[in-house]
Amino acid sequence: MDEKDILGSIRDFVEEERALREKHAHGEPSDPDDRRRLRELEVALDQCWDLLRQRRARRGAGQDPDEAQIRPADQVENYRQ
């Protein structure tokens, strides 16, 4: 996955997340499947941003950005802990 692909995925995930949040904001009942999907989208976005940062850091350090890998959800979700 190159930067263009990653940014495309981020854009798609953000659009889907926005649609789900707007649905809830307009008074529609909160569906358990929607809540689950929102959580999946949040994790996927964190993984995409992390991968993009890894690629850029590797390139900046003179390393191959294609060696960057998607990190597990539990790793990218617990950076602040």
N, CA, C and O of each residue as an XYZ file, in Angstrom:
324
protein
N       0.839     -1.179      0.000
C       0.000      0.000      0.000
C       0.888      1.248      0.000
O       1.725      1.408      0.888
N       0.717      2.120     -0.971
C       1.495      3.357     -0.973
C       0.675      4.488     -0.343
O      -0.473      4.289      0.054
N       1.290      5.689     -0.258
C       0.625      6.805      0.407
C      -0.713      7.152     -0.241
O      -1.680      7.469      0.451
N      -0.763      7.091     -1.557
C      -2.004      7.402     -2.265
C      -3.119      6.432     -1.863
O      -4.255      6.847     -1.631
N      -2.794      5.152     -1.783
C      -3.776      4.141     -1.380
C      -4.214      4.355      0.071
O      -5.398      4.257      0.393
N      -3.253      4.646      0.930
C      -3.560      4.854      2.349
C      -4.473      6.067      2.511
O      -5.467      6.013      3.236
N      -4.128      7.161      1.831
C      -4.954      8.367      1.922
C      -6.352      8.128      1.347
O      -7.329      8.684      1.848
N      -6.451      7.314      0.310
C      -7.762      6.951     -0.237
C      -8.586      6.171      0.766
O      -9.785      6.408      0.909
N      -7.946      5.236      1.463
C      -8.643      4.470      2.500
C      -9.095      5.383      3.626
O     -10.216      5.261      4.120
N      -8.222      6.300      4.033
C      -8.581      7.241      5.097
C      -9.804      8.049      4.671
O     -10.742      8.213      5.452
N      -9.798      8.548      3.456
C     -10.924      9.340      2.955
C     -12.217      8.512      2.987
O     -13.257      9.001      3.428
N     -12.151      7.273      2.523
C     -13.339      6.413      2.515
C     -13.840      6.136      3.929
O     -15.043      6.184      4.187
N     -12.912      5.846      4.846
C     -13.303      5.561      6.224
C     -13.932      6.791      6.881
O     -14.917      6.672      7.610
N     -13.365      7.964      6.624
C     -13.892      9.201      7.209
C     -15.295      9.477      6.681
O     -16.172      9.879      7.445
N     -15.518      9.268      5.399
C     -16.852      9.476      4.816
C     -17.878      8.542      5.451
O     -18.987      8.960      5.785
N     -17.503      7.284      5.614
C     -18.424      6.330      6.227
C     -18.684      6.698      7.687
O     -19.821      6.637      8.155
N     -17.636      7.075      8.395
C     -17.784      7.470      9.798
C     -18.701      8.685      9.912
O     -19.585      8.721     10.768
N     -18.494      9.666      9.063
C     -19.325     10.877      9.079
C     -20.787     10.532      8.842
O     -21.666     11.057      9.526
N     -21.057      9.653      7.879
C     -22.435      9.266      7.574
C     -23.093      8.591      8.779
O     -24.253      8.860      9.092
N     -22.351      7.721      9.444
C     -22.910      7.046     10.619
C     -23.161      8.035     11.761
O     -24.184      7.950     12.441
N     -22.244      8.956     11.970
C     -22.417      9.948     13.033
C     -23.570     10.907     12.724
O     -24.311     11.293     13.627
N     -23.723     11.288     11.468
C     -24.838     12.152     11.086
C     -26.168     11.439     11.282
O     -27.148     12.042     11.720
N     -26.194     10.181     10.964
C     -27.409      9.379     11.157
C     -27.829      9.439     12.623
O     -29.006      9.632     12.928
N     -26.882      9.276     13.512
C     -27.169      9.321     14.945
C     -27.541     10.740     15.382
O     -28.431     10.914     16.214
N     -26.874     11.744     14.836
C     -27.130     13.137     15.211
C     -28.517     13.602     14.782
O     -29.075     14.523     15.378
N     -29.068     12.977     13.765
C     -30.389     13.361     13.278
C     -31.512     12.614     14.004
O     -32.650     12.575     13.535
N     -31.178     12.030     15.143
C     -32.192     11.437     15.998
C     -32.542      9.996     15.721
O     -33.428      9.434     16.364
N     -31.857      9.393     14.772
C     -32.143      7.981     14.531
C     -31.596      7.165     15.685
O     -30.534      7.481     16.222
N     -32.306      6.124     16.070
C     -31.838      5.305     17.199
C     -30.438      4.749     16.953
O     -30.064      4.432     15.823
N     -29.696      4.643     18.008
C     -28.346      4.108     17.925
C     -28.420      2.589     17.765
O     -28.871      1.880     18.665
N     -27.985      2.118     16.644
C     -28.022      0.702     16.299
C     -26.727      0.041     16.777
O     -25.647      0.583     16.542
N     -26.809     -1.119     17.443
C     -25.590     -1.800     17.892
C     -24.615     -2.084     16.746
O     -23.401     -2.035     16.940
N     -25.138     -2.379     15.562
C     -24.265     -2.624     14.412
C     -23.548     -1.342     13.995
O     -22.386     -1.377     13.592
N     -24.247     -0.209     14.094
C     -23.616      1.078     13.772
C     -22.514      1.400     14.778
O     -21.438      1.860     14.395
N     -22.777      1.159     16.058
C     -21.754      1.412     17.084
C     -20.534      0.520     16.862
O     -19.396      0.970     16.995
N     -20.777     -0.731     16.529
C     -19.679     -1.660     16.245
C     -18.886     -1.174     15.038
O     -17.655     -1.172     15.058
N     -19.590     -0.765     13.992
C     -18.908     -0.306     12.780
C     -18.120      0.980     13.048
O     -17.016      1.145     12.529
N     -18.674      1.888     13.850
C     -17.930      3.102     14.201
C     -16.621      2.753     14.895
O     -15.578      3.339     14.603
N     -16.680      1.812     15.800
C     -15.465      1.390     16.500
C     -14.471      0.787     15.520
O     -13.276      1.071     15.604
N     -14.940     -0.038     14.597
C     -14.055     -0.619     13.580
C     -13.415      0.477     12.732
O     -12.228      0.410     12.414
N     -14.204      1.480     12.371
C     -13.683      2.576     11.565
C     -12.630      3.370     12.330
O     -11.608      3.756     11.761
N     -12.874      3.617     13.613
C     -11.897      4.344     14.430
C     -10.563      3.603     14.461
O      -9.503      4.214     14.326
N     -10.619      2.305     14.637
C      -9.401      1.487     14.677
C      -8.717      1.486     13.312
O      -7.502      1.660     13.226
N      -9.489      1.294     12.255
C      -8.920      1.270     10.909
C      -8.253      2.611     10.573
O      -7.191      2.639      9.951
N      -8.874      3.711     10.982
C      -8.276      5.028     10.752
C      -6.965      5.166     11.516
O      -5.976      5.655     10.969
N      -6.952      4.740     12.765
C      -5.711      4.806     13.541
C      -4.611      3.980     12.883
O      -3.455      4.402     12.838
N      -4.970      2.805     12.374
C      -3.979      1.953     11.715
C      -3.472      2.608     10.426
O      -2.280      2.541     10.130
N      -4.356      3.232      9.667
C      -3.938      3.894      8.430
C      -3.018      5.069      8.726
O      -1.982      5.226      8.079
N      -3.388      5.897      9.700
C      -2.533      7.037     10.048
C      -1.173      6.560     10.538
O      -0.147      7.148     10.198
N      -1.163      5.501     11.331
C       0.097      4.952     11.827
C       0.956      4.447     10.663
O       2.161      4.698     10.625
N       0.346      3.749      9.734
C       1.083      3.230      8.580
C       1.648      4.380      7.745
O       2.786      4.314      7.279
N       0.861      5.419      7.559
C       1.334      6.577      6.805
C       2.529      7.232      7.506
O       3.509      7.601      6.858
N       2.443      7.372      8.831
C       3.571      7.943      9.586
C       4.810      7.055      9.488
O       5.926      7.551      9.341
N       4.607      5.744      9.570
C       5.740      4.821      9.442
C       6.421      4.977      8.086
O       7.647      5.061      8.010
N       5.633      5.013      7.026
C       6.190      5.128      5.669
C       6.987      6.416      5.526
O       8.090      6.416      4.980
N       6.425      7.509      6.018
C       7.107      8.801      5.900
C       8.380      8.829      6.742
O       9.389      9.395      6.323
N       8.338      8.224      7.919
C       9.530      8.180      8.777
C      10.618      7.326      8.123
O      11.793      7.692      8.136
N      10.225      6.205      7.561
C      11.204      5.335      6.905
C      11.840      6.056      5.714
O      13.054      5.996      5.519
N      11.026      6.724      4.937
C      11.555      7.457      3.791
C      12.516      8.546      4.271
O      13.589      8.724      3.696
N      12.135      9.270      5.319
C      12.978     10.328      5.864
C      14.296      9.816      6.415
O      15.290     10.541      6.447
N      14.300      8.558      6.850
C      15.516      7.948      7.396
C      16.318      7.205      6.321
O      17.302      6.532      6.631
N      15.894      7.330      5.058
C      16.606      6.661      3.968
C      16.319      5.181      3.876
O      17.080      4.444      3.249
N      15.231      4.726      4.489
C      14.850      3.307      4.450
C      13.695      3.112      3.470
O      13.069      4.072      3.020
N      13.436      1.870      3.158
C      12.374      1.519      2.216
C      11.006      1.685      2.883
O      10.703      0.965      3.834
N      10.176      2.615      2.407
C       8.857      2.799      3.012
C       7.940      1.594      2.818
O       6.989      1.410      3.579
N       8.219      0.774      1.807
C       7.391     -0.404      1.560
C       7.559     -1.479      2.637
O       6.789     -2.438      2.681
N       8.552     -1.324      3.493
C       8.729     -2.276      4.591
C       7.855     -1.941      5.797
O       7.786     -2.724      6.744
N       7.195     -0.797      5.774
C       6.266     -0.448      6.852
C       5.088     -1.414      6.811
O       4.645     -1.827      5.739
N       4.592     -1.764      7.985
C       3.494     -2.726      8.071
C       2.393     -2.200      8.976
O       2.636     -1.427      9.902
N       1.177     -2.641      8.683
C       0.040     -2.288      9.542
C       0.246     -2.953     10.888
O       0.465     -4.161     10.975
N       0.174     -2.158     11.922
C       0.340     -2.689     13.273
C      -1.002     -3.163     13.802
O      -2.047     -2.671     13.376
N      -0.982     -4.129     14.739
C      -2.224     -4.646     15.302
C      -3.033     -3.549     15.994
O      -2.482     -2.575     16.507
N      -4.338     -3.734     15.994
C      -5.240     -2.754     16.592
C      -4.875     -2.461     18.039
O      -4.862     -1.299     18.445
N      -4.580     -3.489     18.823
C      -4.285     -3.254     20.239
C      -3.018     -2.422     20.422
O      -2.862     -1.747     21.440
N      -2.126     -2.463     19.461
C      -0.908     -1.656     19.560
C      -1.181     -0.188     19.224
O      -0.757      0.702     19.962
N      -1.879      0.071     18.128
C      -2.120      1.464     17.755
C      -3.153      2.138     18.653
O      -3.188      3.364     18.754
N      -3.975      1.353     19.288
C      -4.992      1.922     20.180
C      -4.456      2.206     21.576
O      -5.125      2.882     22.357
N      -3.292      1.720     21.905
C      -2.761      1.891     23.268
C      -1.497      2.704     23.314
O      -0.734      2.574     24.271
N      -1.232      3.545     22.318
C      -0.029      4.362     22.309
C       0.052      5.286     23.504
O       1.141      5.520     24.029
N      -1.065      5.813     23.944
C      -1.059      6.819     25.014
C      -1.009      6.221     26.406
O      -0.883      6.961     27.382
N      -1.100      4.947     26.526
C      -1.132      4.338     27.862
C       0.246      4.018     28.365
O       0.394      3.501     29.472
